[in-house]
């Protein structure tokens, strides 16, 4: 059965097709979930939440001009953010800061990022460092640095101002740098 046929069966609530689609894309979906989660258990929760929501919105895929891979990636990111927002006691701790003015010439955080491009950091160590970021910093970092969103798109998903998204990314870069240094020294 082709992927298009499997998707059509999923739209008809065929449980076997839903399982097959899940298994076909599990690695990709789990990787997205792991990047947005604080640990593996939360990643599993995000995976289940996002997959269920994505299945409910499969009808929208027909209207999309994107490939299933691109459409489902966007869906997983959107639903990962929604899951994090549902955990208000974790997520909103660091998103309540509103930045009204940015100072691009006095940017400690981007200076640190420019000095360190993380090429020498292995994947699991980088993932662990990302997972140790506060939730809003982690979400902003993933959206802007890994998923390629601009500040405007990230701020819309996160329901914050563009300046707050920019600030959160700067802080995420700074904390990521600190986390990697601590992991390399054997801390955490």
Number of C-alpha atoms within 10 A of each C-alpha: 7 7 13 10 11 18 22 16 16 21 16 13 13 13 11 12 20 20 13 16 17 15 12 12 12 15 11 16 22 18 14 20 27 23 24 30 28 21 15 14 11 16 21 15 15 27 24 15 17 24 21 13 15 21 20 13 14 19 15 11 17 13 8 10 9 11 11 16 11 11 16 22 17 14 20 24 23 17 22 26 24 16 20 22 17 12 11 10 9 13 20 16 12 12 17 11 12 14 15 9 9 12 6 8 6 9 11 12 17 16 13 15 15 10 9 12 10 14 8 8 12 9 11 9 14 20 19 18 22 28 22 19 22 20 25 25 28 26 29 29 28 21 26 18 13 10 15 12 15 14 20 16 15 23 19 12 17 22 13 18 17 20 17 23 30 22 20 24 25 22 21 24 25 18 20 24 21 14 22 22 13 13 14 12 9 8 9 10
